Amino acid sequence: MSPTAQQTSNRPLFVSTWPFGKAANDEALKVFESTGSLLDAIEKGIGVTESDASNSSVGLGGIPNSVGVVQLDASIMDGVGHRGGSVAALEGVRHPISVARRVMEKTPHVMLVGEGARQFAIKEGFEIVAPPAGAGNLKEVKAKTPADLEGHDTIAMIGLGPDGRVCGGCSTSGLGHKLPGRVGDSPILGGGLYVDQEVGAAGATGLGENVMRYCGSYQVVEFMRQGMTPEQACVETIKRIARMDPKGFDLAINFIAIDKQGRFGAAGTGSGFQYSVTHKGQSVVLRSPGLTSKDVGPVGGNRH
């Protein structure tokens, strides 16, 4: 799809990361048509991915940490009121996105982590799932992880409603074999997710450390505020990070974005990545532009 065609007047509009985001988008559209709530749509759409036991990057089916425990991160934002909620290093809860929403709506806080987040979830009546038996050391955990599941991804979903409301959510099991307590960009507002009611929204997927150190999703939104299209904003954010980071384009980061005009886009390092776009009458998986060192001048610490 050409950049000039990356816009729709149909609302609601949902954009999410990866091909598995299509099923999440489809559920989000169904929920919105039933409830009229964009927040409900984001939450329940992401919940589809969290419930997919075959997904090694999201939910309790994700790759465990170095001691054999799956720790989950999630965040949600509502453009109206600029509200946000998140949880990190949460264990044994099937839908961390729902707990994040409850943090946003029922506490004066933005983020709860670890055992505190778990106790909050219990108090709020969320189902607690017992951890799998046989949690072991890093060597044992890796031995149980198929080679094709060594990677990691995230479900980030952003949406634009008929009334112009902008919302978003993000959920992940994080980096496989991570140190216990490691938190990536997904629950960090401005890192893995950012929503601005005046401008639009952005979400990220990839290696969280390389997103959160640059407030990546926030930067995408700020570039859109300056007048860039969503795709241009994603591209320029990656270029900016690459110019600053010693790794150059060896970053494994990807962004999606939408603006208030119904424009959408994405970009990633390397060959790019696949992302999903859904509105009434269409639900498709697209490929983003990919960026390498040939797309910009000197990178890796060149700050000019």
Secondary structure by P-SEA (a helix, b strand, c coil): ccccccccccccbbbbccccaaaaaaaaaaaaaacccaaaaaaaaaaaaaacccccccccccccccccbbbbbbcccccccccccccccccccccaaaaaaaaacccccccccaaaaaaaaaaacccccccccccccaaaaaaaccccccbbbbbcccccccccccccccccccccccccccccccccccccccccccccccccccccccccccaaaaaaaaaaaacccaaaaaaaaaaaaaacccccccccccccccccccccccccccccccccccccccccccccbbbccccccccccccc
